[in-house]
Amino acid sequence: MNSKHYRQTLTQFLNDYWGAFHEVLEAQSVMPSRLSSSLFGDLLEEHRRFAAKFRGIAKSAVGDLEGLWKRVEEHRTFVPDAPLSPEQIVEARERFEDIYDTLFDLGKPFEEQRTGVVAAARHGNPREPLRADASR
């Protein structure tokens, strides 16, 4: 992995995949009884994009998220717009932290790029407290 590929990988993870999950959490904080299909669909799409493009990076955590999203999707066929449960949120956050930790460690040779991407991440990172307003 070179510095450009690393920067693209970390940026996609933080801004797109983690960002989509962060948007889901923000929406559920406003309306805990329902999660719009479009927001959940965005999260699934970002998962698919990340999993397809970065095969092997945190493979176990990505696979665990795949299983979680499938279970949520199956439940939503019976209960449309069902929100993520507190247990599902904890499980997902733990897997996002695992992926982030892996990416962070991979960035040791690219410390300057890593620092810049993390500092500019619109939704922070899975190891930080959640941001109330991602537009900052």
N, C-alpha and C positions, 0 to 999 in steps of 0.2 A: 504494500500500500504506500503510495506517495502522498505528499502533503495536500495536493489538490483533491485527490480521492478521499482522503480523510476528512478534509473540510466539508466536502459535499455530503459525505455520509453523516457526519455529526449534525450538520445543518438540517438535512432532511429529517433526521430523527427528532431533533428538538423542535423545529418550527412546524413540521408537517404531522408526524405521527404523535409525538407527545403533545403537540399543539391541538390536534383533533381530540385527544383524550381530555386535555385541559378544558376545551370548549364544552365537552359533555359534562364535566364536573361543574363548570360554571352554570350551565343551564339547569342542572339538577339542584344546584344551591338556590336557584330562583323558584323552580317548580319541581319539588322532590317527588311528586306523584306521577310524573310523566316525562318521557324523553322522546323528542321528535324523531321520526324515522329518518329525516334528512341528516340530523346530527349523527345518529348512529351509523347511517350509511357512509357519511364522510369518514368516520373512524374506521369502519371496515375497509374502505378504499385505501386509506393511508396505511393500514396494516398490510394489505396485499401489496402495495407498492414497495414498502420497506422490505417485507419478507422476500419478494421476488428479486429485488435489486441487490440485496446484501445477504445473500445466502451464506450461512456459516457464522455470521456475526451474532454472538449470543444465541446460538441455535436453540438451546433448551428453553430459554425465556421466550423467544419468539414463538416457538411451538406451543408453549403453555398458553400464551395469549391467543394463539389460533384456536385452541380448544375452548378457552373461555368465551371468545367472541362467538363461536359456533353454538355453545350452550345458551348464550344470551339471545342469539338470533332465533334459535328453536323455541325458546320460551316466548319470544315476541310474536311468533306465529299464532299463539293461543291468547296472548295478552298484548294486543297492539299498543305500541308506545310505552311499554313497561320500562321503568327506569332500571339502572343498575342497582343491585342491592348493596348494602354496606360491605358485605363479605366480598362481593365481586369487585368493588372499588379497591378494597385492601389488596386482594389478589393481583389485580391489574397494576396497582402502584408498585407492588413488590417486583413484578416482572419488568416494569419500566425502569425501576432502579437497577435491576440486574443488567439490562441492556446498556443503560447509561454508564454503569461502572465498567463494563467491558469496553465501550467506546472511549471512555476517559483513559483507561489503561493503554489502549491502542495508540492514544495520542501523545504518549510520552516523548517520542522522537519529534513531534510537531507541536511543542508546547505553546509557541506563539499563536499558531492557528487555532489550537484548542481553546486557549484563553479568549481569543477574539470571538469565536463562535459562541461560546458559553455566555460571554458578557452581552452579546447582541441578541440572544435568543428571546423571542417575543413572549414566550410563555415560561421563561425560566427553565429549570431542569427538575427532574424527578427527585433530586436530593434537597431541593429548597422548599420552604413553605410555599403553598399555592399562592399565586398572585390573584388578587381580587379583580384586577383590571389588566388584561393582557395587552391593551392598547398602549401602555406606557412604554 
